[in-house]
């Protein structure tokens, strides 16, 4: 090794050595030579003889590479000093060459790492699914670092997530559970270049290098483990490259997780939007034409879907019936129960021989009680039936409020329910009630999303405001009254998010009747 280094120095810096030799020869020296142990590597002039009288060792990094020898010169203070200076020049040249070699090696290593990252990026850029990304990452890392296998342990996954390269001739490893747990720790760096653990040896692991994979530079997501490097095991360059790949893996995992989250949210939003469209289509778009009445209805869920509903049932030859309901809660669960309740009410209204509000309520109680009890919910329900012959509205009310009645020549008042909500008791306690509904008389059946609407300070809209509003808009058409109620709560909320579903059915005696 020493002879090689001196030979390299003589080859690469021959002019420097020749200049030093000529300077000595000009001072009267008979020869200048460079030696390694007992072997001469170079001599000036070529025909000179003798081993040299004045000698000085050439050292680099504490190691003696050889000697610089001067013949025909006596040892004096000035010659010894000059010789030491020349040797220092040679040693400095050797040191600079060594540093240049190290720098070149580092540049090559950095280039290799950049090429490795480019290769990994090119291999994984088309993979957005986490599983595909990790498998490709493991395969490319195995190829680049030239180890037998790579596995990636993901914290939080049951038992860790193992990703081995897909290779027919590649070894398959089953890492011990204890090792998997270590790799799922909050921080770890593991290097085993001479594994003597029986559990590792039994798993076929001779050496191993593991580094953490972090998300966002703070959260440890798992670890990248390299298995069985040939030769002396994993060196400094391998460990450095492993850390770089682990950093890249963290970015890839973040990208894949973001993509999966985005796709999941998009799928959920799409499904919720579809559910909203289905729910809205289940509600009557336009009220039926009922002689003697003006009708209007509208429902606005707090979320994409809701638990409020209304319905009109007006089959030929049968009495006109309408329903309004509010399932406890909101969102998808309430929407599913709303559909079930609305279907049950419509079925009874259409097919009971005598479909009075009281009978419909009683039969629906019987059908739905067990289901409501199973999921621990209830529903407030109002059922109205209009009789054109006597100008009366017959109704049954299971805990539904607010229901506002305003006679044509009176003030608005609240019609109180007379029974618990549907699903509270196994039978209905509703009794049949009635109010006149002639020209100008007004009935407004709303859900509690109106009375419980809040302003920016948390104050409730309340029943009193609803009664006052009913008096103020009673002269308007049914459709205009419905719009006025929604506009009033919107203005009151002044940008406050809607807390609950809001549903409204307006039934008004047609003032044109008898004109």
C-alpha positions as a printed Julia matrix, in Angstrom:
515×3 Matrix{Float64}:
    0.0     0.0     0.0
    2.86    2.42    0.91
    4.76    1.58   -2.25
    1.6     2.13   -4.27
    0.98    5.54   -2.68
    4.59    6.68   -3.22
    4.48    5.35   -6.77
    1.29    7.31   -7.38
    2.9    10.45   -5.92
    5.99   10.01   -8.11
    3.81    9.56  -11.18
    1.37   12.41  -10.52
    3.93   14.87   -9.11
    7.1    13.82  -10.97
    8.02   17.41  -11.86
    7.96   18.4    -8.17
   10.26   15.53   -7.19
   12.58   16.33  -10.12
   12.77   20.01   -9.09
   13.64   19.06   -5.52
   16.35   16.68   -6.78
   17.9    19.3    -9.13
   18.08   21.79   -6.29
   20.05   19.29   -4.18
   22.31   18.36   -7.06
   23.04   22.05   -7.62
   24.19   22.26   -4.01
   26.73   19.51   -4.61
   24.73   16.37   -3.78
   25.78   13.27   -5.69
   22.3    11.66   -5.72
   18.68   12.08   -4.61
   16.47    9.0    -4.21
   13.03    7.91   -2.91
   12.85    4.6    -1.07
   10.25    2.25    0.33
   11.85    0.02    2.92
   14.83   -1.48    1.06
   13.41   -0.83   -2.41
   14.32    2.25   -4.39
   11.44    3.78   -6.31
   13.23    6.66   -8.07
   16.74    8.24   -8.24
   18.35   11.36   -9.73
   20.58   11.16  -11.67
   19.85    7.72  -13.04
   23.49    6.61  -13.15
   24.24    7.55   -9.53
   25.19    4.88   -7.03
   25.03    4.49   -3.29
   22.18    4.52   -0.82
   22.49    8.14    0.34
   24.11    9.65    3.44
   21.32   11.99    4.57
   17.87   10.43    5.2
   14.42   11.56    6.36
   11.18    9.48    6.68
    8.04   10.42    4.72
    4.92   10.14    6.92
    1.22   10.55    6.14
   -1.44   10.11    8.81
    1.13    8.72   11.27
    2.19    6.02    8.81
    5.71    5.92    7.28
    5.42    5.65    3.51
    9.17    5.6     2.82
   12.31    7.78    2.86
   13.89   10.66    0.98
   17.67   10.08    0.76
   20.42   12.54   -0.23
   23.95   11.24   -1.2
   27.24   13.11   -1.03
   26.03   15.67    1.53
   27.22   15.82    5.11
   24.64   16.16    7.88
   24.64   19.75    9.1
   21.98   22.02   10.52
   21.25   23.69    7.19
   21.08   20.45    5.22
   18.9    18.75    7.82
   16.57   21.74    7.83
   16.35   21.75    4.03
   15.69   18.01    3.95
   12.9    18.37    6.52
   11.32   21.13    4.43
   11.42   19.0     1.28
    9.9    16.03    3.09
    7.14   18.34    4.39
    6.37   19.31    0.79
    6.11   15.65   -0.21
    3.93   14.84    2.8
    1.64   17.79    1.99
    1.28   16.53   -1.58
    0.36   13.07   -0.28
   -2.17   14.58    2.14
   -3.76   16.69   -0.59
   -4.0    13.64   -2.86
   -5.61   11.65   -0.05
   -8.13   14.41    0.65
   -8.9    14.7    -3.04
   -9.47   10.97   -3.22
  -11.85   11.11   -0.26
  -13.69   14.08   -1.75
  -14.02   12.24   -5.03
  -15.36    9.2    -3.21
  -17.9    11.37   -1.37
  -18.96   13.02   -4.63
  -19.36    9.61   -6.23
  -21.34    8.44   -3.22
  -23.55   11.55   -3.33
  -24.09   11.0    -7.02
  -24.98    7.38   -6.36
  -27.47    8.48   -3.73
  -29.03   11.02   -6.08
  -29.26    8.39   -8.8
  -30.8     6.01   -6.27
  -33.43    8.56   -5.27
  -34.16    9.32   -8.92
  -34.58    5.6    -9.58
  -36.91    5.23   -6.6
  -38.94    8.28   -7.63
  -39.25    7.03  -11.19
  -40.33    3.61   -9.94
  -42.92    4.89   -7.47
  -44.28    8.04   -9.13
  -47.15    6.13  -10.76
  -48.11    4.38   -7.51
  -50.6     6.21   -5.33
  -51.8     3.27   -3.28
  -49.75    2.82   -0.1
  -49.28   -0.93   -0.52
  -47.98   -0.58   -4.09
  -45.67    2.26   -3.05
  -44.12    0.27   -0.2
  -43.61   -2.86   -2.28
  -41.9    -0.88   -5.04
  -39.78    0.98   -2.49
  -38.64   -2.29   -0.91
  -37.8    -3.82   -4.29
  -35.79   -0.79   -5.48
  -33.94   -0.46   -2.16
  -32.92   -4.12   -2.33
  -31.54   -3.57   -5.81
  -29.68   -0.33   -5.0
  -28.05   -1.41   -1.73
  -27.54   -4.98   -2.93
  -28.9    -6.71    0.12
  -31.02   -9.83    0.14
  -34.27   -8.28    1.37
  -35.92   -5.17    2.74
  -38.91   -4.91    4.96
  -40.85   -1.88    6.07
  -42.56   -1.86    9.44
  -45.49    0.52    9.79
  -46.4     1.63   13.31
  -50.06    1.13   14.15
  -50.57   -1.72   11.71
  -51.49   -5.05   13.35
  -48.22   -6.87   13.82
  -46.42   -4.42   11.55
  -46.62   -4.35    7.79
  -44.05   -6.52    6.02
  -43.01   -5.64    2.49
  -40.46   -7.92    0.88
  -39.18   -7.59   -2.7
  -41.17   -9.55   -5.24
  -38.45  -11.85   -6.52
  -38.72  -15.51   -7.37
  -35.17  -16.2    -6.23
  -35.21  -13.7    -3.33
  -35.12  -15.07    0.2
  -38.22  -14.78    2.31
  -37.79  -13.75    5.92
  -40.03  -13.88    8.93
  -38.56  -11.28   11.32
  -39.02  -12.13   15.01
  -41.86  -10.33   16.8
  -39.4    -8.72   19.24
  -37.5    -7.15   16.34
  -40.74   -5.86   14.81
  -41.62   -4.22   18.11
  -38.21   -2.53   18.28
  -38.67   -1.21   14.76
  -42.07    0.23   15.68
  -40.65    2.23   18.59
  -40.69    6.01   18.67
  -36.98    6.22   17.87
  -34.42    3.61   16.88
  -31.28    3.07   14.84
  -30.21   -0.53   14.65
  -27.04   -1.99   13.15
  -26.14   -5.66   13.44
  -23.21   -6.55   11.21
  -22.48   -9.82   12.98
  -25.79  -11.1    14.28
  -25.42  -13.76   16.96
  -29.02  -13.69   18.23
  -30.44  -17.23   17.83
  -33.83  -15.8    16.88
  -32.29  -13.71   14.09
  -30.13  -16.55   12.86
  -33.15  -18.84   12.86
  -34.92  -16.29   10.67
  -32.0   -16.29    8.25
  -30.75  -12.83    9.26
  -26.94  -12.54    9.33
  -26.72   -8.77    9.42
  -29.23   -5.98    9.53
  -29.4    -2.19    9.26
  -32.58   -0.35   10.32
  -33.43    3.36   10.3
  -36.67    5.16   11.22
  -39.22    6.48    8.74
  -40.68    9.78    9.89
  -43.73   11.69    8.71
  -43.48   15.45    8.84
  -40.06   15.22   10.56
  -41.8    14.52   13.87
  -44.03   11.46   13.76
  -42.29    8.08   13.52
  -44.33    6.07   11.05
  -42.22    2.94   11.07
  -38.84    1.65   10.01
  -36.82    0.63    6.98
  -34.82   -2.53    7.61
  -32.14   -3.86    5.24
  -31.28   -7.55    5.58
  -28.13   -9.52    4.74
  -25.58   -7.35    2.99
  -22.86   -9.45    1.38
  -19.27   -9.29    2.6
  -18.43   -7.37    5.75
  -21.98   -6.11    6.18
  -23.4    -2.61    6.09
  -20.8     0.15    5.9
  -21.07    3.88    6.5
  -22.12    4.53    2.89
  -24.91    1.95    3.15
  -26.19    3.45    6.38
  -26.15    6.95    4.94
  -28.0     5.83    1.83
  -30.52    3.96    3.99
  -31.25    7.17    5.92
  -31.73    9.1     2.68
  -34.09    6.42    1.34
  -36.0     6.42    4.65
  -36.51   10.18    4.35
  -37.76    9.7     0.81
  -40.0     6.86    1.99
  -41.59    9.18    4.55
  -42.48   11.64    1.79
  -43.89    8.83   -0.37
  -45.97    7.46    2.5
  -47.33   10.93    3.24
  -48.28   11.3    -0.42
  -50.0     7.91   -0.48
  -51.84    8.56    2.8
  -52.96   11.97    1.55
  -54.21   10.39   -1.67
  -56.1     7.66    0.18
  -57.62   10.21    2.55
  -58.61   12.43   -0.36
  -60.16    9.51   -2.25
  -61.99    8.41    0.91
  -63.37   11.89    1.51
  -64.35   12.22   -2.13
  -66.13    8.87   -2.01
  -67.91    9.83    1.2
  -68.96   13.21   -0.22
  -70.19   11.53   -3.39
  -72.2     8.99   -1.42
  -73.6    11.67    0.88
  -74.56   13.82   -2.1
  -76.29   10.85   -3.69
  -78.11   10.16   -0.4
  -79.17   13.81   -0.27
  -80.54   13.66   -3.8
  -82.42   10.45   -3.04
  -83.85   11.9     0.15
  -84.98   15.11   -1.51
  -86.62   13.15   -4.31
  -88.55   11.11   -1.74
  -90.15   14.32   -0.48
  -92.98   15.65   -2.66
  -91.65   18.34   -4.98
  -95.03   20.0    -5.39
  -98.02   19.76   -3.05
 -101.21   18.27   -4.52
 -104.17   20.39   -5.55
 -106.73   20.04   -2.77
 -110.01   21.92   -3.17
 -110.38   24.51   -0.42
 -106.71   24.57    0.59
 -103.47   26.32   -0.23
 -100.45   24.14    0.48
  -96.71   24.79    0.69
  -93.85   22.71    2.04
  -90.08   22.82    2.24
  -87.34   20.92    4.07
  -83.72   22.0     4.62
  -81.34   19.54    6.35
  -78.6    20.84    8.63
  -76.17   18.39    7.04
  -76.25   16.84    3.57
  -79.03   14.54    4.73
  -81.4    14.89    7.64
  -84.11   13.31    9.77
  -87.01   15.66    9.03
  -89.69   14.72    6.52
  -93.1    15.69    5.22
  -95.5    13.91    2.91
  -98.83   14.38    1.17
 -101.19   11.48    0.49
 -104.15   12.32   -1.77
 -105.34    9.19   -3.6
 -108.55    9.52   -5.63
 -111.68    8.83   -3.61
 -109.91    9.0    -0.25
 -109.37   11.87    2.2
 -106.37   14.17    1.9
 -103.71   13.33    4.53
 -100.4    15.01    5.23
  -97.63   14.11    7.66
  -94.68   15.94    9.21
  -92.0    14.2    11.28
  -88.68   14.75   12.98
  -86.34   11.86   13.8
  -84.17   12.49   16.86
  -80.67   13.45   15.69
  -79.41   14.29   12.22
  -77.14   12.96    9.54
  -77.15    9.57    7.81
  -78.62    7.54   10.7
  -81.54    9.95   11.03
  -82.03    9.94    7.25
  -82.32    6.14    7.16
  -84.89    6.12    9.97
  -86.72    9.01    8.34
  -87.17    6.99    5.16
  -88.45    4.03    7.13
  -90.92    6.14    9.15
  -92.21    8.06    6.12
  -92.76    4.78    4.24
  -94.7     3.27    7.15
  -96.94    6.34    7.47
  -97.62    6.49    3.73
  -98.43    2.79    3.62
 -100.98    3.09    6.43
 -102.51    6.24    4.93
 -102.97    4.51    1.59
 -104.2     1.09    2.66
 -106.08    1.35    5.96
 -109.79    0.94    5.45
 -110.47    3.95    7.69
 -107.27    6.0     7.55
 -107.89    8.47   10.37
 -104.85   10.27   11.87
 -105.39    8.43   15.16
 -105.52    4.99   13.45
 -102.47    5.68   11.27
 -100.47    6.79   14.31
 -101.49    3.74   16.31
 -100.58    1.23   13.6
  -97.21    2.9    12.89
  -96.41    2.82   16.61
  -96.95   -0.92   16.6
  -94.79   -1.44   13.5
  -91.87    0.81   14.43
  -91.56    0.55   18.21
  -89.23   -2.47   18.25
  -86.94   -0.98   15.59
  -86.8     2.4    17.34
  -86.08    0.74   20.67
  -83.29   -1.34   19.14
  -81.39    1.78   18.01
  -82.54    3.94   20.94
  -84.21    6.73   18.93
  -87.66    8.27   18.69
  -89.61   10.44   16.28
  -92.08   13.27   16.73
  -94.92   12.97   14.21
  -97.9    15.13   13.22
 -100.65   13.62   11.03
 -103.39   15.85    9.58
 -106.52   14.97    7.62
 -108.68   17.55    5.89
 -112.39   17.14    5.42
 -113.76   19.51    2.79
 -117.38   18.63    3.67
 -117.26   20.16    7.14
 -114.19   22.4     6.77
 -112.35   20.69    9.62
 -108.79   19.53   10.05
 -108.55   16.34   12.1
 -105.13   15.58   13.49
 -103.02   13.43   15.84
  -99.83   14.77   17.37
  -97.09   12.6    18.89
  -94.89   15.17   20.67
  -94.39   17.28   17.53
  -93.85   21.0    18.02
  -94.2    23.78   17.04
  -97.63   23.47   15.45
  -99.17   26.92   15.03
 -102.85   27.55   14.39
 -104.18   30.97   13.46
 -107.87   31.47   12.76
 -108.75   34.03   10.1
 -110.06   36.52   12.66
 -107.84   35.67   15.64
 -104.3    35.46   16.9
 -101.8    32.67   16.4
 -101.57   30.02   19.1
  -99.66   26.84   19.72
 -101.41   23.48   19.34
  -99.86   21.34   22.05
  -99.19   17.62   21.49
 -101.13   15.16   23.62
  -98.86   12.07   23.47
  -95.18   11.04   23.72
  -93.01   10.68   20.65
  -93.25    7.58   18.49
  -90.89    4.91   19.83
  -91.1     5.95   23.49
  -94.01    3.65   24.38
  -95.1     0.44   22.67
  -98.54    1.91   21.92
  -99.84    5.27   20.77
 -101.63    7.52   23.27
 -102.67   10.04   20.64
 -106.32   11.09   20.54
 -108.09   12.51   17.52
 -108.33   16.29   17.65
 -109.7    18.9    15.28
 -109.65   22.6    14.41
 -111.69   24.58   11.85
 -109.87   25.2     8.58
 -112.03   27.53    6.55
 -111.05   30.39    4.25
 -108.15   32.37    5.77
 -107.54   29.93    8.61
 -103.88   28.99    8.86
 -102.01   25.93   10.13
  -98.18   25.89   10.2
  -96.51   22.59   11.13
  -92.77   23.14   11.62
  -89.89   21.16   13.05
  -88.0    22.37   16.1
  -85.2    23.54   13.83
  -87.16   26.81   13.59
  -87.84   27.48   17.26
  -84.32   26.35   18.22
  -82.47   28.34   15.55
  -79.69   30.42   17.18
  -78.15   33.79   16.56
  -74.45   34.67   16.83
  -74.76   34.98   20.61
  -76.52   31.64   21.09
  -80.01   33.07   21.72
  -82.93   30.95   20.46
  -85.47   32.18   17.92
  -88.15   30.78   20.21
  -91.9    30.11   20.03
  -92.97   33.72   20.7
  -91.18   35.0    17.6
  -92.81   32.24   15.53
  -96.29   33.19   16.8
  -95.66   36.88   16.12
  -94.35   36.03   12.65
  -97.46   33.93   11.91
  -99.72   36.88   12.79
  -97.65   39.23   10.65
  -97.68   37.09    7.47
 -101.09   35.41    7.81
 -102.53   37.47    4.94
  -99.96   36.1     2.47
 -100.25   32.98    0.31
  -99.12   29.63    1.72
  -95.96   29.68   -0.41
  -95.09   33.23    0.68
  -95.66   32.32    4.33
  -93.22   29.39    4.03
  -90.61   31.64    2.43
  -91.1    34.27    5.15
  -90.43   31.71    7.89
  -87.16   30.54    6.3
  -86.08   34.13    5.63
  -86.81   35.09    9.25
  -84.63   32.38   10.82
  -81.86   33.06    8.29
  -81.86   36.76    9.15
  -81.96   35.95   12.87
  -79.0    33.57   12.59
  -76.99   36.17   10.64
  -74.47   33.61    9.37
  -74.63   31.22   12.34
  -74.44   27.62   11.14
  -77.74   25.78   11.01
  -77.9    23.54   14.09
  -80.82   21.3    13.13
  -82.97   20.26   10.2
  -85.71   22.75    9.32
  -88.98   21.51    7.81
  -92.23   23.37    7.28
  -95.7    22.57    5.96
  -98.18   25.43    5.56
 -101.89   24.65    5.19
 -104.2    27.61    4.62
 -107.9    27.75    3.93
 -108.33   29.1     0.4
 -109.81   32.59    0.69
 -111.14   32.26   -2.88
 -113.58   29.58   -1.84
 -117.1    30.93   -1.94
 -116.07   34.18   -3.68
